[in-house]
Amino acid sequence: MQKQIEEILKRCLEAKFASYKPETSNMPFHSRLLGKDRLALYSFIQSLNTTFGTSIFEPVAQALAAQRFREALLHQSAGNRISSTAQEVIQNIMDELSTVERAPDKMAELKAIRAVCTEGQMRDVKLTQIDLKLVSTKGSIYLIDIKTAKPNIGGFKEFKRSLLEWAAAALADEPDADIHTLVAIPYNPYEPKPYNRWTIRGMLDLEYELKVGKEFWDFLGGEGAYEMLLDAFENVGIELRPVIDEYFTRFAERRD
């Protein structure tokens, strides 16, 4: 499995190098202080950060999960209909969470949505795309939104609504489905301290709606998957270091 992950990483990085074009903005003071090669590397890292989720984390997550789940699919739809009554239930949940009238309780929220998932008018909706859909060998469905390590201040409120709407749409098609919707964050930037992004508070059920770092990767690939991934990333970094160094020396200024 580790070799497969390493091949995915190499393909992703090679594709990035092939298509990457450094920004052409003039930064005369920075370039003279640091060198154009270092500025080009910094620009590349910034560009890579913006696409890390889709170009690296998503295909790696799919490959890992394919070993343990019956299905592991990227960029899926939860459905295209939600009942009007389920929409009302979701809005009430969001209102009460926002005003701190209730605490997040995913099991209770799913029960309330399931009870009305086909009641009222069935309305067409266009929901955000699911990053990773998993179906276990027992038929349990996991709809996962892979996010950056530090979402912005308003992010978790919208994430929560998406999770509830995904559940409502999936249940509209299959009312008895064992459905799970959650946010995954690939790594904990606060390690060794627990992930404690303050924007989570009062919005996500931390037990049922959030998986961070090691918990997420081990959920996908089994115990030890997280450490295996770190080793794979390190191995690819070592292998490609000469290629990376050679690439960025092209931007260095000649010093006669």
N, C-alpha and C positions, 0 to 999 in steps of 0.2 A: 504493500500500500504506500509506503513512504516513497518508493521509486516513482510510483504513478503520480503522487503529489509533486515531486520534484520536477517531473516532466511537464506538468501543468504550469508550474511556476516559471520554468524556463521559456515555455512557449509564450506565456503572458508578457514576460519581460522583453523577449526578442521582438514581439509584435509592437510593444510600446516604443522600443528604440527605433524600429523601422518607420513608425509613423510620427515620432516626436519631432517637433520643430520649436527650438527655444524662442521665447519672447524676444522681440527686437527692440524693446524699450531701452533708451539710452540712460545709463546710470554711471556717468563718468567717475564720480568719486568712489562708488562701490567697486567698480572694476579695477581702478588703480590701487585701491587698498587691498582687495581680496584676490583679484585676478579674474579674467573672464571665464576660465575653466570652472572655478568654484561657484561663480554666479550661475553658470549654465547648469551645474549639478544641483544647486539650490532650486532653480526653476524647474528642473526635472522632478525633483522630490515633491515640490508643490503640485505639479501636474499629476504625478502618480497618486498623491494623497486623494485627489478629487475623484479618481477612478478606481481606487483600490477595492472598493466594495464590489463593483460590477466586474472588473477585469481579473481580480484575484480571489477575493473571499468567496464570492458566489460559486465559481466553478470548483474551488477547493471543497466548499461545503457540500456541493452536490456529489462530488466523487467520494467523499467520506461517507455520506449518508446512504449512498447506493449499496454499500456493503451490508447495511443492517436493516434497511427499510425496503418494503415491497416496491415503492415508487419514490423517486427523488427528482422533482421537476423544478426548473427555473422559470420565472416570469409567467406565472399562471393567474387566472381570474378566479375569484371566489364565487362568482355568479353574477347575473345581471338583473336580478329582481329582489326587492325587499318588500315585505308587507307593510302597509301604512301603519298598522298597529305596532309592529316591531320598530318602525322608525320613531314612533312616539315613545316607546319604552327606552330606546337608546337616548333620545333627547332628554328624557327625565333623568336617566343615569348621569349623563354629562352635566346637566344643570346641578344636580345634587352633589356631584363630585367637586364641581367648580366652586360651590358655596360651602363646601365642607359639611354638608348635611349628612353625608354618608362616607364611609371608607371603602376603598376598592375591595371588591369581593367577587372574583371572576366566576366562581361556581354559582353564586346567587344571580349574577348578571346573566349568565348563560341559561339558567333555569327560567328566568323571566322572559328572555328572548325566545327560547324554544317554545314556551307556552303559547306564544302569539305569532309564531313564524309564518303561518299561513292564513292568519286572520286579517280581515279588511281587504282593501284593494291592493293588488300586487303591482307595485310600481317599478318601472324600469330605472336602473341606476347605473352610473359609470363609476366604479370604485377604483381606488389605487391598486396597482398590480402587486401581486404577492411575489416576493423575492424567491422564496423557497417553499415548495409544497411537498410534504412527506406523507406517505401512507404506510403505517406499520403493518406487520404481518397479520395482526389481529383486526386491521381495518380502521384503526384510529387515525384521524386526519390532523396534521399539524400545518398551520399556515403561518409562515415566519417572515417578519419584516427585519432585514439586516440593516442596522443603522451605524452611523459613525460613533466614535467613542465618547464624544462630547456634544450631544444634540443641543440646539439652541433653546432659549427660554420658553418659547411657545410650542416646541416640538412635541413634548409628551402628551399634550392635550389632543393634538391631531392624531398622534399615534394611537391613543386610546380609542378615539372615535373609529379609526380605520379597523382596529381589531374587533370592535363590536359589530361594525357593518359587515366585515368579512364573515363573522359567525352567523349573522342574520341571513346573508345571501346564501351561504352554504346550507343552512338549515331550511331555507325556503325550498331548496331542491331536494333535500334529504333530511326530514325533520328528526329522524332517530340517529343521525350520525354522531359519533363520538368526536366532537370537534374541539380543537385547541388552537387558539390564536395568540401569538406572542411576538415580542420584540427581542432580537438578538443583537448583542454588542460584542464584536469579535475579540476585544481585549480590554483589560481594566487599566486605564492610564494612571490610576491611583495606587496600584499594587506597590507594596504588600498590604496596604489598607483596603478595606472593602469598597466596592463601587458605591459611591454615595452622591451621585450627581443630584444636586438639590432639586432639579426640575422634575424628578421622578415623584417626589413626595405628594401623596394624596391623589395620584392619578392611576398608577399601575399597581396591580396586585403582584407583589414581588415574587411570590411563590409560584404563581401560575402564568404570569405574563412577561417575565423577564429572565433571560439567560445571558450571562456575561462571561467572556473569556473561557477559562477552562471548563466551566459548567456547560457552555454551549458546544464546544468542540467534542467533549467527551459524550455529550448527549447524541451527537451525530455519529461519531465513530467508535464509541465504547471507551472504557477506561484506558488512559494512556494516550489517547488521540492528541491531546493538547501538546504534550511533551514531544510526541512524534512530529507534529507540525513544526514546532520550534526548531527541531533538528533539521527538518527538510528545508526550511527557510535559510538556516545557517549554511547548510551544504551548498545550496544553490548560490548563495551570496559569495562563498569562497570560490566556487567553480567559475562564476561569471566575473569575478573581480577584475581580472586582467582585461576582459572585454569592456567592462564599464570604465576602467581607468583609461584605456586607449581611446574610447569614444570621447571622453571629456577633455583629453589633452588636445583635441582638435581646436578647442576654443581658447587655449592658452595663448597669451601674447608672447611673441618672440622677444627674448631679452638678449640683445647682442652686446 
